[in-house]
Amino acid sequence: MRSSLFLILLFLSDCILAQQVITSGHSHNDYKQKTPLLEALSHGYTSLEVDVFLYKEEIRVAHTGLGLPLSKTLESLYIQPLSNLCANRPNGIFGDSTILVLMIDLKNKREALIRALQESLLEYKHLFLHQTGGKAKWAPLQLVISGGPPLHVIERQEEGFLFVDLPVKRSYSSQEYAVFCSRRSAAWGDLFTWNGHGTMPLDEKELLDELVLRAHSAGYKIRFWAIPETEACWDVLLESGVDWINIDALAEFALFYKNKY
């Protein structure tokens, strides 16, 4: 399995380098695609989401705990292939210094999972964006943790390569400093009623623009999940400056994006 994946990576390597980068494309539950990781990269997606569980002291990729005995590890499905792609590419996977975000959604034993991530990824730490003293040093990959990460562990990390995804707020205090927070996310239905058809109600469009502006002003990128997957919605999100657009239909959004830009 590992050798066949490596051959596929080699085959797609030049294709990925030549691909138009989708700077706002977030491959939601990427591991559920027919070809995890590779399909998203071949379309130019720059953010991937992976659900993980701690199972028998291994970090396993799965949506629920039912299939854990047969599930693959995070290292074999994502980290090692990404390491192979990054080899001999000083300007990142896409060749243009674009950082690929790997968002890890914690599904159980959050504190133990964080510590397992820190330990298992130490040998790959050179691949990940690091933050020291409030300053980040470029790397080809960024690791962002979602799913209610234990902030007391994140804030005290020694290596500084674990960033977090936290909830969207309607306002951010000037005194607030969310250590290692790079992304703010919210469920679409918690804030909006528009179903992606017709024109978005004016009051909801104004709220969307306001949320984006406030997040950006506070230094965060913003994402919504469970969005209506329609071209009208994609248009609105792009025009409002939403940083990460949750996508399940990778090929469809890629075509839409490339026709638009």
Helices and strands as residue ranges (DSSP letters): H 2-18, E 22-27, G 30-32, H 38-43, E 45-55, E 58-61, G 65-70, H 74-74, I 75-79, H 80-86, E 100-106, H 110-120, G 122-127, E 130-132, E 135-137, E 141-146, H 151-155, E 162-167, E 181-187, G 188-190, H 202-217, E 221-225, H 231-240, E 244-247, H 250-260
